[in-house]
Amino acid sequence: MASGSQRLDRFLSRTLGINRREVKPLLAQGRILVDNRSVSAADHLIDEFSHITFDARVLQAKLPIYLMLHKPVGFLSATTDPQHTTVIDLLHRADKNDLHIVGRLDRGSSGLLLLTNDGRWSRALMAPEHDVPKVYLVTLQNPLTPDYEKAFAEGMYFDYEDITTRPVRLEILEERLARVTLVEGRYHQIKRMFGRFRNPVLALHRTAIGNLQLDPALAPGQSRELTAAELKGLQG
Ligand code: URA
């Protein structure tokens, strides 16, 4: 069974407070609709976004939400925090507390941040084996040299986690500006990689995740829903 899915009879028995034997006739009589279609199979699989009704009664109606936010510097990528303002504080929608963050950015970083209430989607997008590239513009304190490209492409050993980073693409755009493309996201990875060169990161801005670019029409702090085409592009 796909994670997050469950059998329809199990859901009905729990929601209606009846046993599975009592669920059977309701299904047979066509009184249960899943996504507006009558379903009679007890083992039909549903998930948290299946729309389910029993006669005229709505038993489950939860819509998936997929947002892109232009994260400004200074906001924490967390849902709550006792000390700092979080990216959730930037949203003005009643359902904002149902959302979680897909791939955090450090408080001092800016750019494309995704939020959703769909755990399966976010897990799939961030799974390391899916190799979804994340693209960053990085402003450095000191000039870059071709040594950086080589060192990033070879990967760096991180003592603390006992791992070698997967190859990272670094393109020198200006003397102190690089475009960095990662497929994983280790803790403070970019800052730590430049740290090896004793070159402090002055600004870090995420411009893309997979095929999805940060919408240039979004000012820092603004957000919008992903379009169907953007969602499809990310799944591909
Ligand atoms: N690497 C970092 O160091 N910080 C981020 O926010 C993202 C990647």
Residues whose N, C-alpha, C, O or C-beta is under 5 A from the ligand:
A	BS01	URA	R104 L105 D106 S109 H188 Q189 I190 K191
